[in-house]
Amino acid sequence: MKAQVLRGSKQEIADGVARIDGEVREAIVFVEEKSDSTARLSQEDIFAEMEPFAARAGGADYSREAIYTRMQGE
């Protein structure tokens, strides 16, 4: 399976999907809300929505600091 990022207007994205060879099984779509009264979502909030679907293993620390810090024996 190969991932592709399509950007542009709705029509440009739809045309891009139609041109893809092979079977398209799913898509993630980011929709910008038009309401001025609604607070704009930051980039972090967009990914926070996906948090319930994130894979986690055995209570590991996934923070940036933990990833770049040497563990005992490394």
C-alpha positions in Angstrom: 0.0 0.0 0.0 1.3 3.5 -0.9 0.2 6.7 0.8 -0.3 9.9 -1.2 -1.0 13.4 0.0 -3.4 15.5 -2.2 -3.8 19.2 -1.6 -5.9 21.8 -3.3 -9.6 22.6 -3.7 -12.3 20.0 -3.3 -12.5 19.6 -7.0 -8.7 19.3 -7.4 -8.5 16.7 -4.7 -11.5 14.7 -6.2 -9.8 14.8 -9.6 -6.5 13.6 -8.0 -8.3 10.7 -6.3 -10.0 9.8 -9.6 -6.6 9.6 -11.4 -5.0 7.2 -8.9 -4.4 3.8 -10.4 -5.6 0.9 -8.2 -8.2 0.6 -5.5 -8.6 3.6 -3.0 -9.8 2.1 0.2 -9.9 5.0 2.7 -9.1 8.7 3.0 -8.5 11.1 5.9 -10.0 14.5 5.2 -9.3 17.7 7.2 -12.3 20.1 7.0 -11.8 23.7 8.0 -14.8 25.2 9.8 -16.2 28.4 8.4 -17.8 29.8 11.6 -16.1 32.9 13.0 -17.6 32.2 16.5 -16.0 28.8 16.7 -12.3 28.9 17.8 -9.9 27.7 15.1 -8.3 24.3 15.8 -4.5 24.4 16.0 -2.4 21.8 14.2 -2.0 19.9 17.5 -5.8 19.7 18.0 -6.2 18.0 14.6 -4.0 15.2 15.7 -5.5 15.1 19.2 -8.7 13.8 17.5 -6.7 10.7 16.3 -5.3 10.0 19.8 -7.8 7.2 20.6 -6.5 5.3 17.5 -2.8 5.6 18.4 -0.9 2.4 19.2 0.7 2.2 22.6 2.8 -0.5 24.1 3.4 -1.4 27.7 3.4 2.0 29.4 6.4 3.3 27.4 7.2 7.0 27.4 6.6 8.4 23.9 7.7 12.0 24.7 10.3 13.7 22.5 12.6 13.9 25.4 12.4 10.2 26.1 12.9 9.3 22.5 16.2 11.2 22.3 17.5 10.3 25.7 19.9 7.3 26.0 18.6 4.4 28.1 20.7 2.4 30.5 23.0 0.2 28.5 22.9 2.2 25.3 
